[in-house]
């Protein structure tokens, strides 16, 4: 039975009077929209921005995929939901632990809350690493759907709420490193909106294009043009369409083609001694051709407790390209991170620099044919926040006050748009 409202993490969501679709454009730096807008390639998005709502919001730091997607679907900071990267170091075992499973989440999601309250909900991710987190708690048996385009050929009604996805969408299984991995998500979203008419839909894309191509390159422009066509189709079906991103993207390559990287583990080993510290790169996942496990935020853990955090911080601060260094407590307080999953020291790169571990342990061979473009630091925090409908008076006033975050998007899309 439908309920009048759903409450989660301090926000009360009204029951939408029409379908709501939130799209997370992975790596969707505002520069890509600007480049496509200037060329008149995204008329639907341009119309949303003109007639609906358009602003720049801030994402969660570290500006990585998992923390931000989980923040978006829970409407909260990592300190609440517990996911602060793709990896963290377990203090008990001393081993790196993958953070992409739902068991580490400490919050329910907006998707699950509406699903459990009787709404038909759809969540489609490009990357299967996100699927279980996004679908945590969803009532699949009650008609909700949760799958990834990466593994769209293996969906079952029991686990995903759907089968024969390739037949439904009418497209072949997309490759991991392709624009099609994201476009399949949007195509599936359109088909399911037509067939299932879900009340709530979350579509999470992948940042292969943004990692590989600059905003003005033809491949990036074509990708945004293709996405825009799907946005227009969702809009034409009467849905509230909200567009945001999990993080931005910056070039980390010198003019001569060499990569700007601080090999922090090598620095710490040389100065403090091998084995004294462990550098964890929380961007690490199996999509290594995206970024070579190099991003703008790393955590340093002390294996030898006689090593003072201040010694690590001093060494890190002295490296060219390092923008900021924080101790554990300051990092957690500054960025809203779970203290028990934070390293002893957090190190952030500037807009043009990645922070890595040991040079010998990063395989950059798959980056040979393109520049290193990545994210993770504060320089990739700006993201778009676009709705196809105008805000009501109360939410327009909230937006005008500033402080807009990407994880406010469900609140604004559900509560901020009048019926």
C-alpha positions in Angstrom: 0.0 0.0 0.0 1.3 3.4 -0.9 2.3 5.7 1.8 2.3 9.5 1.9 6.0 9.9 2.7 9.3 8.1 3.2 11.9 9.2 5.8 15.6 8.5 5.6 18.7 10.2 7.1 16.8 13.2 8.3 14.9 13.9 5.0 11.2 13.3 4.5 10.4 12.4 0.9 6.8 12.9 -0.3 5.2 10.3 -2.5 5.9 11.5 -6.1 2.9 12.2 -8.3 4.9 11.3 -11.4 8.0 9.2 -12.2 11.3 10.5 -11.0 14.5 9.6 -12.9 17.9 10.5 -11.4 21.0 10.1 -13.7 24.5 10.0 -12.3 26.8 10.9 -15.2 30.0 9.3 -13.9 32.9 11.7 -14.4 30.5 14.3 -15.6 32.7 17.4 -15.2 30.8 20.6 -16.1 33.4 21.3 -18.8 31.9 18.5 -20.9 28.5 20.1 -20.7 29.9 23.4 -21.6 31.7 22.1 -24.6 28.6 20.3 -25.9 26.4 23.3 -25.2 28.6 25.7 -27.1 28.2 23.4 -30.2 24.4 23.1 -29.8 24.7 19.3 -29.5 22.5 18.8 -26.4 19.2 20.6 -27.0 17.3 18.6 -24.4 19.8 19.3 -21.6 19.9 22.9 -22.7 16.2 23.2 -22.4 16.3 21.6 -18.9 18.9 24.2 -17.9 16.8 27.1 -19.2 13.3 26.1 -18.2 14.0 23.9 -15.2 16.8 24.2 -12.7 20.6 24.5 -13.3 23.4 24.8 -10.7 26.8 23.6 -9.8 27.0 21.4 -6.8 29.8 19.8 -4.8 30.4 16.1 -4.6 31.7 14.1 -1.7 35.5 14.0 -1.1 37.2 11.7 -2.0 35.7 12.4 -5.4 35.4 8.8 -6.4 32.6 6.7 -7.8 31.5 4.5 -4.9 31.4 7.1 -2.1 29.4 9.5 -4.3 26.9 7.0 -5.7 26.2 5.7 -2.3 25.9 9.3 -1.0 23.4 10.1 -3.8 21.2 7.1 -3.1 21.2 7.5 0.7 21.1 11.3 0.7 24.0 11.4 3.1 27.7 11.8 3.7 30.1 8.8 4.0 30.1 9.3 7.8 26.5 8.1 7.7 26.6 5.4 5.1 30.2 4.2 5.7 31.5 3.9 2.1 34.6 6.2 1.7 36.3 4.6 -1.3 36.7 1.4 -3.2 39.3 0.1 -0.7 40.3 0.7 2.9 42.8 -1.0 5.2 41.3 -3.3 7.8 43.0 -2.3 11.1 42.5 -5.9 12.4 44.0 -7.8 9.5 46.2 -5.1 8.0 44.9 -6.1 4.6 43.1 -3.9 2.0 39.4 -4.6 1.9 37.1 -4.0 -1.1 34.4 -1.5 -0.1 32.0 -2.3 -3.0 29.8 -4.8 -1.2 26.5 -3.9 0.5 27.6 -5.5 3.8 29.8 -2.4 4.5 27.0 0.1 4.1 25.6 1.6 7.2 22.5 3.2 5.8 19.4 2.1 3.8 18.9 3.8 0.4 16.1 6.1 -0.9 15.5 3.4 -3.5 15.0 0.6 -0.9 12.9 2.8 1.3 10.4 3.5 -1.6 10.6 -0.1 -2.8 9.7 -1.4 0.7 6.9 1.1 0.9 5.2 -0.3 -2.2 6.8 1.6 -5.1 8.2 0.0 -8.2 11.8 1.1 -8.3 14.5 0.5 -10.9 18.2 0.8 -10.5 20.6 0.3 -13.4 24.4 0.7 -13.0 27.0 0.5 -15.8 29.5 -1.2 -13.5 28.5 -4.3 -11.6 30.7 -3.3 -8.7 27.9 -0.8 -7.8 24.9 -2.9 -8.5 24.7 -4.6 -5.1 25.2 -1.4 -3.1 22.6 0.5 -5.1 20.2 -2.4 -4.8 20.7 -3.1 -1.1 17.3 -3.7 0.6 15.3 -3.2 -2.6 12.1 -5.4 -2.7 13.0 -7.4 -5.8 10.2 -9.9 -5.1 7.8 -7.1 -5.0 8.5 -6.0 -8.5 11.6 -3.7 -8.3 14.5 -4.2 -10.7 18.3 -3.9 -10.1 21.0 -4.9 -12.7 24.1 -3.6 -14.4 24.8 -3.2 -18.2 28.1 -4.9 -17.6 26.4 -8.2 -16.8 23.0 -7.6 -18.5 23.3 -11.0 -20.1 23.1 -12.9 -16.8 20.1 -11.3 -15.1 17.5 -13.5 -13.4 14.1 -12.6 -11.9 15.2 -13.9 -8.5 18.3 -11.8 -8.2 17.7 -8.8 -10.5 13.9 -8.7 -10.9 14.3 -9.2 -14.6 15.5 -11.6 -17.3 16.2 -11.3 -21.1 17.5 -7.7 -20.7 19.4 -7.8 -24.0 16.2 -8.8 -25.8 14.3 -6.0 -24.1 16.8 -3.3 -24.9 17.6 -4.6 -28.4 21.3 -4.1 -28.1 24.3 -6.4 -27.7 26.1 -6.7 -24.4 28.4 -3.6 -24.3 32.2 -3.8 -23.8 33.7 -2.6 -20.5 35.7 0.1 -22.1 33.2 1.8 -24.3 30.6 4.6 -24.4 28.0 1.9 -25.0 28.3 0.6 -21.4 26.7 3.8 -20.3 24.4 4.3 -23.3 23.0 0.8 -22.6 22.0 1.9 -19.1 20.0 4.8 -20.6 18.5 2.7 -23.3 17.4 0.2 -20.7 16.0 3.0 -18.6 13.9 4.2 -21.5 12.5 0.7 -22.3 11.7 0.0 -18.6 10.0 3.4 -18.2 7.8 2.5 -21.2 7.1 -1.1 -20.1 7.1 -0.9 -16.3 6.4 2.7 -15.5 8.4 2.7 -12.2 7.9 5.5 -9.7 11.6 5.9 -9.1 14.6 5.2 -11.3 18.3 5.6 -10.7 20.7 5.3 -13.7 24.4 5.3 -12.9 26.8 5.5 -15.8 30.6 5.0 -16.2 33.4 7.5 -16.8 35.3 5.7 -19.6 34.8 8.6 -22.0 35.8 11.3 -19.5 38.9 9.3 -18.5 39.9 8.9 -22.1 38.9 12.1 -23.9 39.0 15.8 -23.2 35.7 17.7 -23.4 36.3 19.1 -26.9 37.2 15.8 -28.5 34.8 14.3 -31.0 34.3 11.1 -29.0 33.2 13.1 -25.9 30.9 15.4 -27.8 29.2 12.5 -29.6 28.7 10.7 -26.2 27.0 13.8 -24.7 24.9 14.1 -27.8 23.8 10.5 -27.5 23.0 10.8 -23.8 21.0 13.9 -24.5 18.7 12.0 -26.9 17.8 9.6 -24.1 17.3 12.4 -21.6 14.8 13.9 -24.0 12.9 10.6 -24.3 12.6 10.3 -20.6 11.4 13.9 -20.4 8.8 13.2 -23.1 7.3 10.4 -21.0 6.5 12.9 -18.3 9.2 12.0 -15.8 11.0 14.4 -13.6 14.6 14.0 -14.9 17.5 15.0 -12.7 21.1 15.0 -13.8 24.1 15.1 -11.6 27.6 13.5 -11.4 29.7 11.6 -8.9 32.8 13.7 -9.6 34.6 15.8 -12.1 37.7 15.0 -14.1 41.1 16.6 -14.8 44.1 16.0 -17.0 47.1 14.7 -15.1 49.5 14.7 -18.0 52.4 17.0 -18.8 52.7 18.7 -22.3 55.4 16.1 -23.2 52.9 13.2 -22.5 54.5 12.1 -19.2 52.2 11.6 -16.2 52.2 13.9 -13.2 52.3 11.4 -10.3 53.7 11.5 -6.8 54.8 8.0 -6.0 54.2 8.5 -2.3 55.0 4.9 -1.1 58.4 5.2 -2.7 59.0 8.5 -0.9 57.9 7.2 2.5 59.9 4.0 2.1 63.0 6.0 1.2 62.7 8.4 4.1 61.1 6.3 6.8 62.1 2.8 5.9 60.4 0.0 3.9 57.3 -1.5 5.6 56.8 1.4 8.0 53.7 2.6 6.2 51.1 1.4 3.7 49.6 3.7 1.0 46.1 2.8 -0.1 44.8 4.2 -3.3 41.0 4.0 -2.8 40.3 4.6 -6.5 41.5 1.1 -7.2 39.1 -1.2 -9.0 39.2 -3.7 -11.9 38.7 -0.9 -14.5 42.5 -0.3 -14.6 42.5 1.0 -18.1 40.5 4.0 -16.9 43.2 5.4 -14.6 45.9 2.9 -13.7 44.7 2.9 -10.1 45.8 6.5 -9.9 43.7 9.3 -8.4 43.9 12.5 -6.4 43.3 11.0 -2.9 45.2 8.4 -1.0 45.3 7.2 2.6 48.5 6.4 4.5 48.4 3.8 7.3 51.2 3.4 9.9 52.4 -0.2 10.3 55.0 1.0 12.7 53.2 3.0 15.4 56.5 4.7 16.4 56.2 6.7 13.1 54.4 9.9 13.9 51.6 11.1 11.6 53.4 14.4 11.5 56.5 12.8 9.9 54.3 11.4 7.1 52.5 14.7 6.7 55.8 16.7 6.5 57.2 14.4 3.8 53.9 14.4 1.8 53.5 18.2 2.0 57.0 18.6 0.5 56.1 16.8 -2.7 55.3 19.0 -5.7 51.7 18.5 -6.8 50.4 17.7 -3.3 47.5 20.1 -2.6 46.6 19.2 0.9 47.5 16.8 3.7 45.3 15.9 6.7 45.6 13.8 9.8 42.9 11.2 10.4 40.6 13.3 12.6 40.8 16.4 10.4 40.1 14.4 7.2 37.1 12.8 8.7 35.7 16.0 10.1 36.5 18.1 7.0 34.9 15.7 4.5 32.3 13.9 6.5 34.1 10.5 6.5 33.7 7.5 8.8 36.6 7.9 11.3 37.0 4.1 11.8 37.7 3.7 8.1 40.1 6.6 7.7 43.8 6.3 7.3 46.3 7.9 9.7 47.0 10.5 7.0 45.1 11.6 3.9 47.0 13.1 1.0 45.3 15.0 -1.9 46.8 16.0 -5.2 46.3 19.2 -7.0 44.2 19.6 -10.2 47.1 18.3 -12.4 48.6 15.6 -10.2 47.8 12.0 -9.1 49.0 10.4 -5.9 50.2 6.8 -6.2 51.8 4.1 -4.1 55.0 2.4 -5.5 55.7 3.2 -9.1 56.6 -0.5 -9.7 53.1 -1.6 -8.5 51.0 0.6 -10.9 50.5 -0.9 -14.4 50.2 2.0 -16.7 50.6 0.1 -19.9 46.9 0.3 -20.8 47.1 4.1 -20.6 49.7 4.2 -23.4 47.3 5.3 -26.1 45.8 8.3 -24.2 46.6 10.9 -21.6 46.1 10.3 -17.9 42.8 11.8 -16.8 41.6 11.2 -13.3 39.9 12.4 -10.2 39.7 12.1 -6.4 40.8 15.4 -5.0 39.0 18.7 -4.3 39.7 20.0 -7.8 37.2 17.4 -9.1 34.4 18.3 -6.7 32.3 20.5 -9.0 29.5 18.7 -10.6 26.3 19.6 -12.5 22.9 19.6 -10.8 20.1 19.9 -13.4 16.4 19.3 -13.3 14.0 19.4 -16.3 11.4 21.1 -14.1 11.6 24.4 -12.2 11.9 24.3 -8.4 9.1 25.3 -6.1 9.5 28.4 -4.0 10.9 26.6 -0.9 13.5 24.7 -2.8 14.5 27.6 -5.0 15.2 29.5 -1.8 17.3 26.6 -0.5 19.3 26.5 -3.6 19.9 30.2 -3.5 21.4 29.9 -0.1 24.2 27.8 -1.5 25.8 24.6 -0.1 24.2 22.4 -2.8 25.6 18.8 -2.8 25.1 16.1 -5.4 23.5 13.9 -2.7 20.6 16.4 -2.4 19.4 15.4 -5.9 16.7 12.9 -4.8 15.3 15.4 -2.3 15.2 18.2 -4.9 13.8 15.9 -7.6 11.0 14.5 -5.4 10.2 17.3 -3.0 11.4 20.3 -4.9 9.2 20.0 -8.0 5.5 20.7 -7.8 3.0 18.2 -9.2 
